[in-house]
């Protein structure tokens, strides 16, 4: 079967977070995925892994760690979500995306095995979109004999499909409110779900963060007998210029940390990746050196995170901030990038499960004008809700009929200045290839 057929079948699946009218909400079970993986030969037992959970920053941390591993000569798998432009982006080895042929082959292998298990009554339901992709990634990593897989948790942690592995390390990035309808309405509840990736007697890598999250992680350390790795020493000095490189000591040697990922918040993610790399080298014997850590950080590729593109007389900044914590991080990262003497335009859209009014209050006042864009997703926030959120901020706003029209207007109004694209991964994923390959519509 073809790659296009695989993609069409995947896209036809009901998203995990939403069900069709009248249908009960899907219940997730790791036992069901374990049944599927057993029928596929238990691929996740053939390589070692690192699990990364959190609300924001887990993708950046995963990408940085995978880049360090590749620079160190370690054959590394990387599994992340969501994707920007193509679903293949989610599954990589040595930073290279899975090929279309391999993707299609593995999709139909996993799909056919799952269908057989359902028909035999061994599975109560067909696996979800994310479970299928996770199984594909695990089979691919096993086939290609990766030495270590870096796995980004999709949502939560306790019941996430990635949590079937037995990780060498569990990394937890910053925790804030998101997916509250699934994970709970407090940071304490959400942190408990994230802490579900921890293993008794295992290793936790995390930085101090919100007090409620700190308390949950502290309780987990005591209850599970975890070893918590010291991470703060890999942070830059307080007050350091967020746009400059900095030095840290790694295994007795000073290295320069020069990440292409912009923003003070990314320094926390880089620190977590450094701590994980040191742990993998010193405890688990991976051939990682201070030099390869520095090289891997420099070579990290993770687009759509305060990514700057010059095109048509405009500086475009793309960022996938999709919740209030991400919006605050973007606002901080834009400090010094927006000039009152030049046009400042925001192109914005978001999904309907996000607090659009709160995100608008954080971001919209930074700009001369906001252009609202409709994204191609059944989960998109209705235009009238975004318009109401914009009116509450008092920021001049236009509503476009398409992303193409939004970009056209932004290019015209932002000429000689800065246009920021943010609010949704879907929006950034649709805009980025236009700016990079086709120019403005």
Buried (B, 14 or more C-beta within 10 A) or exposed (E): EEBEEBBEBBEEBEBBBBEEEEEEEEEBEBEBBEBBBEBBBEBBEBBBBBBBBBBBBBBBBBBBBBBBBBBBBBBBBBBBBBBBBBBBBBBBBBBEBBEBEBBBBBBBBBBEBBEEBBEEEBBEEBBBBBBBBBBBBBBBBBBBEBBBBBBBBBBBBBBBBBBBBEBBBBBBBBBBBBBBEBBBEEBBBBBBBBBBBBBEEBBBBBBEBBEBBBEBBEEBBEEBEBEEBEBEEBBBEEEEEBEEBBEBEBEEEEBEBEBBBBBBBBBBBBBBBBBBBBBBBEEBEBEBBBEBBBBBBBBBEBBBBBBEBEBBEBBBBBBBBBBBBBBBBBBEBBEEBBEEEBBBBBBBBBBBBBBBBBBBBBBBEBBBBBBBBBBEBEBBBEBEBBBEBBEEBEBEBBBBEBBBBBBBBBBEBBBEBBBBBBBBBBBBBBBBEBBEEEEBE
